[in-house]
Amino acid sequence: MSDTPTSPAPANAASRESQLHWDDSRMATHFSNVVNIQSTREQVDLFFGTNQTWNASDERPLSIELSNRIILSPYAAKRLSIALNGVLREYEQRYGALEV
């Protein structure tokens, strides 16, 4: 967790950003290699989980253990999309294209 000193309220948004404090004291970390997305007019739901070991010759269905659900407004989902696109663009410039 980082502490940024604060001062009286700034006049513009750029100054306010320098006072941002990220409180990670209650943050949990989870691994995910599967994501499913559903949406309605009011929200976008992201479901995260991990796929269990699966053998193509196995007759049983693939088992996905869901661990987290994040519910976003459409506006927050759009901002997340823009941020992820930027991160992936930088990643591919450094390490090469990801083929999916």
C-alpha positions in Angstrom: 0.0 0.0 0.0 1.4 3.4 -0.9 0.6 6.7 1.0 0.6 9.9 -1.0 0.6 13.1 1.0 -2.5 15.1 0.5 -3.0 18.9 0.4 -6.0 21.2 0.0 -8.4 20.3 -2.9 -6.7 21.1 -6.3 -8.3 23.2 -8.9 -8.1 20.7 -11.8 -8.4 16.9 -12.3 -4.7 16.4 -13.1 -3.7 17.7 -9.7 -6.3 15.6 -8.0 -4.9 12.4 -9.7 -1.6 13.0 -7.9 -3.5 12.7 -4.6 -5.0 9.3 -5.4 -4.5 6.8 -2.6 -4.9 3.1 -3.4 -5.9 1.2 -0.3 -5.0 -2.5 -0.9 -5.4 -3.6 2.8 -8.4 -5.8 2.0 -7.4 -6.9 -1.5 -7.4 -10.6 -2.4 -5.5 -12.1 -5.3 -7.0 -15.0 -7.4 -5.7 -16.8 -10.5 -8.0 -17.1 -13.4 -7.5 -18.7 -16.9 -11.2 -18.6 -17.9 -13.6 -15.6 -18.1 -17.2 -15.5 -19.1 -19.1 -12.3 -19.8 -22.9 -11.6 -19.6 -24.6 -8.3 -19.9 -27.9 -6.5 -19.6 -28.7 -2.9 -20.4 -27.7 -1.9 -16.8 -24.7 -4.0 -16.1 -21.8 -6.1 -17.4 -21.0 -9.3 -15.4 -17.6 -10.8 -15.5 -17.2 -14.4 -14.2 -13.7 -15.6 -13.5 -12.5 -19.1 -12.8 -10.1 -21.9 -13.6 -10.5 -24.8 -15.8 -9.7 -28.2 -14.3 -7.4 -30.6 -16.0 -9.2 -32.0 -19.0 -8.4 -34.8 -21.3 -10.0 -34.8 -24.8 -10.7 -38.5 -24.6 -12.5 -38.1 -21.3 -16.3 -38.5 -21.5 -17.0 -36.1 -18.7 -17.8 -32.5 -19.4 -15.1 -29.8 -18.9 -15.3 -28.5 -15.3 -14.8 -24.8 -14.7 -14.5 -23.7 -11.1 -15.9 -20.2 -10.9 -14.2 -18.1 -8.1 -15.2 -14.5 -8.7 -17.9 -12.3 -10.2 -17.3 -8.6 -11.0 -20.4 -6.5 -11.8 -19.6 -3.3 -13.8 -21.7 -0.5 -15.2 -21.5 -0.3 -19.0 -19.4 2.9 -18.6 -16.9 1.1 -16.2 -16.8 -1.9 -18.6 -15.9 0.5 -21.5 -13.1 2.1 -19.5 -11.8 -1.4 -18.6 -11.9 -2.4 -22.2 -9.8 0.7 -23.2 -7.3 0.1 -20.4 -6.9 -3.6 -21.3 -6.4 -2.7 -25.0 -3.7 -0.3 -24.1 -1.9 -2.8 -21.8 -2.1 -5.5 -24.4 -0.9 -3.2 -27.2 2.2 -2.4 -25.0 2.7 -6.1 -24.2 2.7 -7.1 -27.9 5.1 -4.3 -28.8 7.6 -5.7 -26.2 7.1 -9.4 -26.6 5.3 -10.1 -29.9 1.8 -10.7 -31.0 -0.5 -13.0 -28.9 -2.3 -15.5 -31.1 -5.8 -16.4 -29.7 
